[in-house]
């Protein structure tokens, strides 16, 4: 699975869609954190904006 993430990240960087300084460890940490935040938001019954915030932060400016 990590290999798939690495491939996607590499392709996204080459396409200019993701910042060049983002490493695979960063992406995996974000996935774990986003999943936990999603569970917590569901328990509260509130929308989770974390994914949108994370994706915005990964984009090249």
PQR file of N, CA, C, O and H, with PARSE charges and radii, in Angstrom:
ATOM      1  N   UNK A   1       0.825  -1.190   0.000 -0.4000 1.5000
ATOM      2  CA  UNK A   1       0.000   0.000   0.000 -0.0000 2.0000
ATOM      3  C   UNK A   1       0.869   1.254   0.000  0.5500 1.7000
ATOM      4  O   UNK A   1       0.556   2.216  -0.701 -0.5500 1.4000
ATOM      5  N   UNK A   2       1.944   1.261   0.767 -0.4000 1.5000
ATOM      6  CA  UNK A   2       2.828   2.431   0.785 -0.0000 2.0000
ATOM      7  C   UNK A   2       3.393   2.692  -0.598  0.5500 1.7000
ATOM      8  O   UNK A   2       3.573   3.844  -0.994 -0.5500 1.4000
ATOM      9  H   UNK A   2       2.199   0.479   1.337  0.4000 1.0000
ATOM     10  N   UNK A   3       3.674   1.625  -1.334 -0.4000 1.5000
ATOM     11  CA  UNK A   3       4.215   1.771  -2.684 -0.0000 2.0000
ATOM     12  C   UNK A   3       3.222   2.524  -3.575  0.5500 1.7000
ATOM     13  O   UNK A   3       3.617   3.366  -4.382 -0.5500 1.4000
ATOM     14  H   UNK A   3       3.528   0.690  -1.012  0.4000 1.0000
ATOM     15  N   UNK A   4       1.933   2.213  -3.423 -0.4000 1.5000
ATOM     16  CA  UNK A   4       0.895   2.893  -4.209 -0.0000 2.0000
ATOM     17  C   UNK A   4       0.847   4.379  -3.864  0.5500 1.7000
ATOM     18  O   UNK A   4       0.748   5.227  -4.751 -0.5500 1.4000
ATOM     19  H   UNK A   4       1.613   1.529  -2.768  0.4000 1.0000
ATOM     20  N   UNK A   5       0.920   4.686  -2.568 -0.4000 1.5000
ATOM     21  CA  UNK A   5       0.930   6.089  -2.148 -0.0000 2.0000
ATOM     22  C   UNK A   5       2.161   6.807  -2.697  0.5500 1.7000
ATOM     23  O   UNK A   5       2.074   7.951  -3.143 -0.5500 1.4000
ATOM     24  H   UNK A   5       1.002   3.997  -1.847  0.4000 1.0000
ATOM     25  N   UNK A   6       3.295   6.135  -2.661 -0.4000 1.5000
ATOM     26  CA  UNK A   6       4.528   6.740  -3.179 -0.0000 2.0000
ATOM     27  C   UNK A   6       4.407   7.038  -4.670  0.5500 1.7000
ATOM     28  O   UNK A   6       4.832   8.095  -5.136 -0.5500 1.4000
ATOM     29  H   UNK A   6       3.366   5.205  -2.299  0.4000 1.0000
ATOM     30  N   UNK A   7       3.827   6.106  -5.408 -0.4000 1.5000
ATOM     31  CA  UNK A   7       3.646   6.304  -6.847 -0.0000 2.0000
ATOM     32  C   UNK A   7       2.712   7.479  -7.112  0.5500 1.7000
ATOM     33  O   UNK A   7       3.009   8.340  -7.941 -0.5500 1.4000
ATOM     34  H   UNK A   7       3.482   5.248  -5.029  0.4000 1.0000
ATOM     35  N   UNK A   8       1.589   7.512  -6.411 -0.4000 1.5000
ATOM     36  CA  UNK A   8       0.636   8.614  -6.593 -0.0000 2.0000
ATOM     37  C   UNK A   8       1.253   9.958  -6.228  0.5500 1.7000
ATOM     38  O   UNK A   8       1.058  10.950  -6.929 -0.5500 1.4000
ATOM     39  H   UNK A   8       1.348   6.813  -5.737  0.4000 1.0000
ATOM     40  N   UNK A   9       1.998   9.982  -5.125 -0.4000 1.5000
ATOM     41  CA  UNK A   9       2.636  11.223  -4.692 -0.0000 2.0000
ATOM     42  C   UNK A   9       3.658  11.685  -5.722  0.5500 1.7000
ATOM     43  O   UNK A   9       3.710  12.868  -6.058 -0.5500 1.4000
ATOM     44  H   UNK A   9       2.156   9.175  -4.556  0.4000 1.0000
ATOM     45  N   UNK A  10       4.455  10.776  -6.214 -0.4000 1.5000
ATOM     46  CA  UNK A  10       5.461  11.112  -7.225 -0.0000 2.0000
ATOM     47  C   UNK A  10       4.810  11.678  -8.481  0.5500 1.7000
ATOM     48  O   UNK A  10       5.270  12.680  -9.028 -0.5500 1.4000
ATOM     49  H   UNK A  10       4.413   9.815  -5.941  0.4000 1.0000
ATOM     50  N   UNK A  11       3.750  11.038  -8.930 -0.4000 1.5000
ATOM     51  CA  UNK A  11       3.051  11.516 -10.126 -0.0000 2.0000
ATOM     52  C   UNK A  11       2.406  12.880  -9.892  0.5500 1.7000
ATOM     53  O   UNK A  11       2.421  13.737 -10.776 -0.5500 1.4000
ATOM     54  H   UNK A  11       3.376  10.223  -8.486  0.4000 1.0000
ATOM     55  N   UNK A  12       1.848  13.079  -8.715 -0.4000 1.5000
ATOM     56  CA  UNK A  12       1.225  14.368  -8.394 -0.0000 2.0000
ATOM     57  C   UNK A  12       2.264  15.482  -8.351  0.5500 1.7000
ATOM     58  O   UNK A  12       2.005  16.597  -8.804 -0.5500 1.4000
ATOM     59  H   UNK A  12       1.837  12.383  -7.997  0.4000 1.0000
ATOM     60  N   UNK A  13       3.434  15.180  -7.808 -0.4000 1.5000
ATOM     61  CA  UNK A  13       4.518  16.175  -7.782 -0.0000 2.0000
ATOM     62  C   UNK A  13       4.961  16.518  -9.204  0.5500 1.7000
ATOM     63  O   UNK A  13       5.129  17.691  -9.537 -0.5500 1.4000
ATOM     64  H   UNK A  13       3.644  14.275  -7.440  0.4000 1.0000
ATOM     65  N   UNK A  14       5.148  15.497 -10.040 -0.4000 1.5000
ATOM     66  CA  UNK A  14       5.564  15.733 -11.430 -0.0000 2.0000
ATOM     67  C   UNK A  14       4.533  16.553 -12.196  0.5500 1.7000
ATOM     68  O   UNK A  14       4.885  17.356 -13.060 -0.5500 1.4000
ATOM     69  H   UNK A  14       5.011  14.544  -9.769  0.4000 1.0000
ATOM     70  N   UNK A  15       3.266  16.350 -11.876 -0.4000 1.5000
ATOM     71  CA  UNK A  15       2.193  17.083 -12.546 -0.0000 2.0000
ATOM     72  C   UNK A  15       2.034  18.503 -11.994  0.5500 1.7000
ATOM     73  O   UNK A  15       1.283  19.311 -12.540 -0.5500 1.4000
ATOM     74  H   UNK A  15       2.980  15.698 -11.174  0.4000 1.0000
ATOM     75  N   UNK A  16       2.749  18.793 -10.907 -0.4000 1.5000
ATOM     76  CA  UNK A  16       2.653  20.123 -10.305 -0.0000 2.0000
ATOM     77  C   UNK A  16       1.416  20.307  -9.448  0.5500 1.7000
ATOM     78  O   UNK A  16       1.034  21.436  -9.138 -0.5500 1.4000
ATOM     79  H   UNK A  16       3.359  18.137 -10.463  0.4000 1.0000
ATOM     80  N   UNK A  17       0.782  19.197  -9.061 -0.4000 1.5000
ATOM     81  CA  UNK A  17      -0.449  19.276  -8.273 -0.0000 2.0000
ATOM     82  C   UNK A  17      -0.182  19.257  -6.769  0.5500 1.7000
ATOM     83  O   UNK A  17      -1.035  19.663  -5.979 -0.5500 1.4000
ATOM     84  H   UNK A  17       1.092  18.281  -9.314  0.4000 1.0000
ATOM     85  N   UNK A  18       1.001  18.786  -6.375 -0.4000 1.5000
ATOM     86  CA  UNK A  18       1.351  18.674  -4.959 -0.0000 2.0000
ATOM     87  C   UNK A  18       2.699  19.331  -4.745  0.5500 1.7000
ATOM     88  O   UNK A  18       3.589  19.255  -5.592 -0.5500 1.4000
ATOM     89  H   UNK A  18       1.693  18.456  -7.017  0.4000 1.0000
ATOM     90  N   UNK A  19       2.835  19.975  -3.604 -0.4000 1.5000
ATOM     91  CA  UNK A  19       4.092  20.632  -3.245 -0.0000 2.0000
ATOM     92  C   UNK A  19       5.259  19.654  -3.316  0.5500 1.7000
ATOM     93  O   UNK A  19       5.113  18.475  -2.992 -0.5500 1.4000
ATOM     94  H   UNK A  19       2.112  20.037  -2.915  0.4000 1.0000
ATOM     95  N   UNK A  20       6.402  20.145  -3.737 -0.4000 1.5000
ATOM     96  CA  UNK A  20       7.587  19.319  -3.878 -0.0000 2.0000
ATOM     97  C   UNK A  20       8.201  18.888  -2.568  0.5500 1.7000
ATOM     98  O   UNK A  20       8.955  17.915  -2.533 -0.5500 1.4000
ATOM     99  H   UNK A  20       6.520  21.103  -4.000  0.4000 1.0000
ATOM    100  N   UNK A  21       7.899  19.587  -1.489 -0.4000 1.5000
ATOM    101  CA  UNK A  21       8.516  19.257  -0.203 -0.0000 2.0000
ATOM    102  C   UNK A  21       7.713  18.247   0.609  0.5500 1.7000
ATOM    103  O   UNK A  21       8.093  17.924   1.734 -0.5500 1.4000
ATOM    104  H   UNK A  21       7.287  20.377  -1.518  0.4000 1.0000
ATOM    105  N   UNK A  22       6.609  17.743   0.059 -0.4000 1.5000
ATOM    106  CA  UNK A  22       5.780  16.765   0.763 -0.0000 2.0000
ATOM    107  C   UNK A  22       6.403  15.378   0.597  0.5500 1.7000
ATOM    108  O   UNK A  22       6.705  14.950  -0.517 -0.5500 1.4000
ATOM    109  H   UNK A  22       6.300  18.006  -0.855  0.4000 1.0000
ATOM    110  N   UNK A  23       6.588  14.688   1.713 -0.4000 1.5000
ATOM    111  CA  UNK A  23       7.167  13.346   1.707 -0.0000 2.0000
ATOM    112  C   UNK A  23       6.076  12.318   1.965  0.5500 1.7000
ATOM    113  O   UNK A  23       5.001  12.656   2.460 -0.5500 1.4000
ATOM    114  H   UNK A  23       6.342  15.036   2.618  0.4000 1.0000
ATOM    115  N   UNK A  24       6.355  11.060   1.630 -0.4000 1.5000
ATOM    116  CA  UNK A  24       5.377   9.992   1.819 -0.0000 2.0000
ATOM    117  C   UNK A  24       4.977   9.858   3.292  0.5500 1.7000
ATOM    118  O   UNK A  24       3.812   9.595   3.592 -0.5500 1.4000
ATOM    119  H   UNK A  24       7.228  10.785   1.228  0.4000 1.0000
ATOM    120  N   UNK A  25       5.916  10.032   4.199 -0.4000 1.5000
ATOM    121  CA  UNK A  25       5.598   9.947   5.634 -0.0000 2.0000
ATOM    122  C   UNK A  25       4.581  11.015   6.025  0.5500 1.7000
ATOM    123  O   UNK A  25       3.709  10.770   6.858 -0.5500 1.4000
ATOM    124  H   UNK A  25       6.862  10.245   3.955  0.4000 1.0000
ATOM    125  N   UNK A  26       4.692  12.203   5.421 -0.4000 1.5000
ATOM    126  CA  UNK A  26       3.724  13.276   5.683 -0.0000 2.0000
ATOM    127  C   UNK A  26       2.330  12.850   5.242  0.5500 1.7000
ATOM    128  O   UNK A  26       1.355  13.050   5.965 -0.5500 1.4000
ATOM    129  H   UNK A  26       5.401  12.402   4.743  0.4000 1.0000
ATOM    130  N   UNK A  27       2.243  12.265   4.055 -0.4000 1.5000
ATOM    131  CA  UNK A  27       0.953  11.849   3.508 -0.0000 2.0000
ATOM    132  C   UNK A  27       0.333  10.758   4.379  0.5500 1.7000
ATOM    133  O   UNK A  27      -0.859  10.811   4.683 -0.5500 1.4000
ATOM    134  H   UNK A  27       3.035  12.103   3.467  0.4000 1.0000
ATOM    135  N   UNK A  28       1.125   9.782   4.776 -0.4000 1.5000
ATOM    136  CA  UNK A  28       0.598   8.705   5.612 -0.0000 2.0000
ATOM    137  C   UNK A  28       0.132   9.230   6.971  0.5500 1.7000
ATOM    138  O   UNK A  28      -0.903   8.794   7.476 -0.5500 1.4000
ATOM    139  H   UNK A  28       2.093   9.739   4.529  0.4000 1.0000
ATOM    140  N   UNK A  29       0.878  10.155   7.566 -0.4000 1.5000
ATOM    141  CA  UNK A  29       0.454  10.772   8.828 -0.0000 2.0000
ATOM    142  C   UNK A  29      -0.858  11.529   8.645  0.5500 1.7000
ATOM    143  O   UNK A  29      -1.734  11.480   9.508 -0.5500 1.4000
ATOM    144  H   UNK A  29       1.719  10.509   7.156  0.4000 1.0000
ATOM    145  N   UNK A  30      -0.989  12.226   7.522 -0.4000 1.5000
ATOM    146  CA  UNK A  30      -2.223  12.972   7.248 -0.0000 2.0000
ATOM    147  C   UNK A  30      -3.417  12.041   7.063  0.5500 1.7000
ATOM    148  O   UNK A  30      -4.519  12.345   7.520 -0.5500 1.4000
ATOM    149  H   UNK A  30      -0.277  12.265   6.821  0.4000 1.0000
ATOM    150  N   UNK A  31      -3.205  10.920   6.401 -0.4000 1.5000
ATOM    151  CA  UNK A  31      -4.292   9.950   6.205 -0.0000 2.0000
ATOM    152  C   UNK A  31      -4.769   9.402   7.549  0.5500 1.7000
ATOM    153  O   UNK A  31      -5.972   9.320   7.800 -0.5500 1.4000
ATOM    154  H   UNK A  31      -2.310  10.673   6.030  0.4000 1.0000
ATOM    155  N   UNK A  32      -3.829   9.031   8.404 -0.4000 1.5000
ATOM    156  CA  UNK A  32      -4.185   8.504   9.726 -0.0000 2.0000
ATOM    157  C   UNK A  32      -4.923   9.568  10.538  0.5500 1.7000
ATOM    158  O   UNK A  32      -5.957   9.286  11.144 -0.5500 1.4000
ATOM    159  H   UNK A  32      -2.853   9.098   8.201  0.4000 1.0000
ATOM    160  N   UNK A  33      -4.396  10.776  10.547 -0.4000 1.5000
ATOM    161  CA  UNK A  33      -5.029  11.858  11.298 -0.0000 2.0000
ATOM    162  C   UNK A  33      -6.399  12.222  10.755  0.5500 1.7000
ATOM    163  O   UNK A  33      -7.323  12.486  11.525 -0.5500 1.4000
ATOM    164  H   UNK A  33      -3.556  11.005  10.055  0.4000 1.0000
ATOM    165  N   UNK A  34      -6.536  12.236   9.441 -0.4000 1.5000
ATOM    166  CA  UNK A  34      -7.825  12.575   8.825 -0.0000 2.0000
ATOM    167  C   UNK A  34      -8.871  11.509   9.140  0.5500 1.7000
ATOM    168  O   UNK A  34     -10.037  11.832   9.368 -0.5500 1.4000
ATOM    169  H   UNK A  34      -5.786  12.021   8.817  0.4000 1.0000
ATOM    170  N   UNK A  35      -8.462  10.246   9.153 -0.4000 1.5000
ATOM    171  CA  UNK A  35      -9.397   9.172   9.490 -0.0000 2.0000
ATOM    172  C   UNK A  35      -9.885   9.319  10.932  0.5500 1.7000
ATOM    173  O   UNK A  35     -11.071   9.144  11.211 -0.5500 1.4000
ATOM    174  H   UNK A  35      -7.515   9.984   8.967  0.4000 1.0000
ATOM    175  N   UNK A  36      -8.979   9.638  11.832 -0.4000 1.5000
ATOM    176  CA  UNK A  36      -9.364   9.836  13.237 -0.0000 2.0000
ATOM    177  C   UNK A  36     -10.296  11.033  13.371  0.5500 1.7000
ATOM    178  O   UNK A  36     -11.275  10.975  14.115 -0.5500 1.4000
ATOM    179  H   UNK A  36      -8.016   9.780  11.605  0.4000 1.0000
ATOM    180  N   UNK A  37     -10.005  12.102  12.667 -0.4000 1.5000
ATOM    181  CA  UNK A  37     -10.849  13.299  12.720 -0.0000 2.0000
ATOM    182  C   UNK A  37     -12.232  13.012  12.148  0.5500 1.7000
ATOM    183  O   UNK A  37     -13.229  13.522  12.657 -0.5500 1.4000
ATOM    184  H   UNK A  37      -9.210  12.149  12.062  0.4000 1.0000
ATOM    185  N   UNK A  38     -12.300  12.213  11.112 -0.4000 1.5000
ATOM    186  CA  UNK A  38     -13.589  11.856  10.525 -0.0000 2.0000
ATOM    187  C   UNK A  38     -14.440  11.074  11.523  0.5500 1.7000
ATOM    188  O   UNK A  38     -15.634  11.339  11.665 -0.5500 1.4000
ATOM    189  H   UNK A  38     -11.489  11.798  10.699  0.4000 1.0000
ATOM    190  N   UNK A  39     -13.832  10.120  12.207 -0.4000 1.5000
ATOM    191  CA  UNK A  39     -14.565   9.355  13.221 -0.0000 2.0000
ATOM    192  C   UNK A  39     -15.090  10.271  14.328  0.5500 1.7000
ATOM    193  O   UNK A  39     -16.236  10.143  14.758 -0.5500 1.4000
ATOM    194  H   UNK A  39     -12.862   9.906  12.092  0.4000 1.0000
ATOM    195  N   UNK A  40     -14.249  11.188  14.779 -0.4000 1.5000
ATOM    196  CA  UNK A  40     -14.661  12.107  15.845 -0.0000 2.0000
ATOM    197  C   UNK A  40     -15.786  13.014  15.394  0.5500 1.7000
ATOM    198  O   UNK A  40     -16.710  13.283  16.161 -0.5500 1.4000
ATOM    199  H   UNK A  40     -13.318  11.292  14.429  0.4000 1.0000
ATOM    200  N   UNK A  41     -15.721  13.491  14.154 -0.4000 1.5000
ATOM    201  CA  UNK A  41     -16.776  14.364  13.632 -0.0000 2.0000
ATOM    202  C   UNK A  41     -18.102  13.605  13.550  0.5500 1.7000
ATOM    203  O   UNK A  41     -19.156  14.147  13.884 -0.5500 1.4000
ATOM    204  H   UNK A  41     -14.970  13.272  13.531  0.4000 1.0000
ATOM    205  N   UNK A  42     -18.044  12.354  13.105 -0.4000 1.5000
ATOM    206  CA  UNK A  42     -19.274  11.542  13.038 -0.0000 2.0000
ATOM    207  C   UNK A  42     -19.889  11.368  14.418  0.5500 1.7000
ATOM    208  O   UNK A  42     -21.107  11.457  14.571 -0.5500 1.4000
ATOM    209  H   UNK A  42     -17.189  11.914  12.833  0.4000 1.0000
ATOM    210  N   UNK A  43     -19.058  11.120  15.421 -0.4000 1.5000
ATOM    211  CA  UNK A  43     -19.571  10.962  16.784 -0.0000 2.0000
ATOM    212  C   UNK A  43     -20.236  12.245  17.290  0.5500 1.7000
ATOM    213  O   UNK A  43     -21.223  12.193  18.023 -0.5500 1.4000
ATOM    214  H   UNK A  43     -18.069  11.047  15.297  0.4000 1.0000
ATOM    215  N   UNK A  44     -19.688  13.394  16.893 -0.4000 1.5000
ATOM    216  CA  UNK A  44     -20.272  14.684  17.288 -0.0000 2.0000
ATOM    217  C   UNK A  44     -21.482  15.045  16.433  0.5500 1.7000
ATOM    218  O   UNK A  44     -22.288  15.897  16.808 -0.5500 1.4000
ATOM    219  H   UNK A  44     -18.886  13.436  16.298  0.4000 1.0000
ATOM    220  N   UNK A  45     -21.602  14.389  15.282 -0.4000 1.5000
ATOM    221  CA  UNK A  45     -22.686  14.720  14.358 -0.0000 2.0000
ATOM    222  C   UNK A  45     -22.445  16.022  13.624  0.5500 1.7000
ATOM    223  O   UNK A  45     -23.390  16.717  13.253 -0.5500 1.4000
ATOM    224  H   UNK A  45     -20.948  13.697  14.977  0.4000 1.0000
ATOM    225  N   UNK A  46     -21.172  16.355  13.412 -0.4000 1.5000
ATOM    226  CA  UNK A  46     -20.836  17.599  12.721 -0.0000 2.0000
ATOM    227  C   UNK A  46     -20.051  17.304  11.447  0.5500 1.7000
ATOM    228  O   UNK A  46     -19.410  16.259  11.336 -0.5500 1.4000
ATOM    229  H   UNK A  46     -20.404  15.790  13.713  0.4000 1.0000
ATOM    230  N   UNK A  47     -20.101  18.222  10.489 -0.4000 1.5000
ATOM    231  CA  UNK A  47     -19.315  18.014   9.269 -0.0000 2.0000
ATOM    232  C   UNK A  47     -17.817  18.084   9.569  0.5500 1.7000
ATOM    233  O   UNK A  47     -17.384  18.772  10.494 -0.5500 1.4000
ATOM    234  H   UNK A  47     -20.622  19.071  10.579  0.4000 1.0000
ATOM    235  N   UNK A  48     -17.046  17.365   8.776 -0.4000 1.5000
ATOM    236  CA  UNK A  48     -15.597  17.356   8.941 -0.0000 2.0000
ATOM    237  C   UNK A  48     -14.965  18.101   7.770  0.5500 1.7000
ATOM    238  O   UNK A  48     -15.057  17.658   6.625 -0.5500 1.4000
ATOM    239  H   UNK A  48     -17.397  16.807   8.025  0.4000 1.0000
ATOM    240  N   UNK A  49     -14.333  19.216   8.054 -0.4000 1.5000
ATOM    241  CA  UNK A  49     -13.696  20.023   7.023 -0.0000 2.0000
ATOM    242  C   UNK A  49     -12.215  19.715   6.874  0.5500 1.7000
ATOM    243  O   UNK A  49     -11.542  20.315   6.035 -0.5500 1.4000
ATOM    244  H   UNK A  49     -14.259  19.576   8.985  0.4000 1.0000
ATOM    245  N   UNK A  50     -11.701  18.797   7.668 -0.4000 1.5000
ATOM    246  CA  UNK A  50     -10.264  18.539   7.697 -0.0000 2.0000
ATOM    247  C   UNK A  50      -9.717  18.110   6.343  0.5500 1.7000
ATOM    248  O   UNK A  50      -8.641  18.557   5.946 -0.5500 1.4000
ATOM    249  H   UNK A  50     -12.247  18.310   8.349  0.4000 1.0000
ATOM    250  N   UNK A  51     -10.437  17.253   5.630 -0.4000 1.5000
ATOM    251  CA  UNK A  51      -9.946  16.780   4.333 -0.0000 2.0000
ATOM    252  C   UNK A  51      -9.749  17.960   3.385  0.5500 1.7000
ATOM    253  O   UNK A  51      -8.721  18.042   2.713 -0.5500 1.4000
ATOM    254  H   UNK A  51     -11.311  16.890   5.952  0.4000 1.0000
ATOM    255  N   UNK A  52     -10.710  18.867   3.321 -0.4000 1.5000
ATOM    256  CA  UNK A  52     -10.585  20.037   2.445 -0.0000 2.0000
ATOM    257  C   UNK A  52      -9.400  20.906   2.851  0.5500 1.7000
ATOM    258  O   UNK A  52      -8.691  21.434   1.994 -0.5500 1.4000
ATOM    259  H   UNK A  52     -11.545  18.800   3.867  0.4000 1.0000
ATOM    260  N   UNK A  53      -9.188  21.054   4.146 -0.4000 1.5000
ATOM    261  CA  UNK A  53      -8.079  21.860   4.644 -0.0000 2.0000
ATOM    262  C   UNK A  53      -6.737  21.198   4.293  0.5500 1.7000
ATOM    263  O   UNK A  53      -5.800  21.870   3.861 -0.5500 1.4000
ATOM    264  H   UNK A  53      -9.764  20.625   4.842  0.4000 1.0000
ATOM    265  N   UNK A  54      -6.658  19.888   4.482 -0.4000 1.5000
ATOM    266  CA  UNK A  54      -5.435  19.158   4.186 -0.0000 2.0000
ATOM    267  C   UNK A  54      -5.118  19.234   2.692  0.5500 1.7000
ATOM    268  O   UNK A  54      -3.984  19.521   2.308 -0.5500 1.4000
ATOM    269  H   UNK A  54      -7.419  19.342   4.832  0.4000 1.0000
ATOM    270  N   UNK A  55      -6.111  18.979   1.862 -0.4000 1.5000
ATOM    271  CA  UNK A  55      -5.886  19.025   0.420 -0.0000 2.0000
ATOM    272  C   UNK A  55      -5.432  20.417  -0.026  0.5500 1.7000
ATOM    273  O   UNK A  55      -4.556  20.547  -0.881 -0.5500 1.4000
ATOM    274  H   UNK A  55      -7.032  18.745   2.174  0.4000 1.0000
ATOM    275  N   UNK A  56      -6.025  21.438   0.549 -0.4000 1.5000
ATOM    276  CA  UNK A  56      -5.613  22.801   0.221 -0.0000 2.0000
ATOM    277  C   UNK A  56      -4.150  23.038   0.601  0.5500 1.7000
ATOM    278  O   UNK A  56      -3.414  23.704  -0.127 -0.5500 1.4000
ATOM    279  H   UNK A  56      -6.737  21.333   1.244  0.4000 1.0000
ATOM    280  N   UNK A  57      -3.735  22.489   1.743 -0.4000 1.5000
ATOM    281  CA  UNK A  57      -2.363  22.658   2.193 -0.0000 2.0000
ATOM    282  C   UNK A  57      -1.340  21.900   1.360  0.5500 1.7000
ATOM    283  O   UNK A  57      -0.169  22.278   1.320 -0.5500 1.4000
ATOM    284  H   UNK A  57      -4.333  21.948   2.334  0.4000 1.0000
ATOM    285  N   UNK A  58      -1.772  20.838   0.698 -0.4000 1.5000
ATOM    286  CA  UNK A  58      -0.847  20.051  -0.135 -0.0000 2.0000
ATOM    287  C   UNK A  58      -0.638  20.669  -1.512  0.5500 1.7000
ATOM    288  O   UNK A  58       0.364  20.392  -2.171 -0.5500 1.4000
ATOM    289  H   UNK A  58      -2.723  20.531   0.730  0.4000 1.0000
ATOM    290  N   UNK A  59      -1.569  21.498  -1.946 -0.4000 1.5000
ATOM    291  CA  UNK A  59      -1.492  22.058  -3.299 -0.0000 2.0000
ATOM    292  C   UNK A  59      -0.338  23.039  -3.455  0.5500 1.7000
ATOM    293  O   UNK A  59       0.058  23.730  -2.516 -0.5500 1.4000
ATOM    294  H   UNK A  59      -2.382  21.724  -1.410  0.4000 1.0000
ATOM    295  N   UNK A  60       0.171  23.072  -4.643 -0.4000 1.5000
ATOM    296  CA  UNK A  60       1.211  24.047  -4.997 -0.0000 2.0000
ATOM    297  C   UNK A  60       0.559  25.422  -5.059  0.5500 1.7000
ATOM    298  O   UNK A  60      -0.553  25.567  -5.567 -0.5500 1.4000
ATOM    299  H   UNK A  60      -0.150  22.511  -5.406  0.4000 1.0000
ATOM    300  N   UNK A  61       1.237  26.405  -4.553 -0.4000 1.5000
ATOM    301  CA  UNK A  61       0.696  27.776  -4.584 -0.0000 2.0000
ATOM    302  C   UNK A  61       1.256  28.533  -5.756  0.5500 1.7000
ATOM    303  O   UNK A  61       0.922  29.701  -5.953 -0.5500 1.4000
ATOM    304  H   UNK A  61       2.140  26.288  -4.141  0.4000 1.0000
TER
END
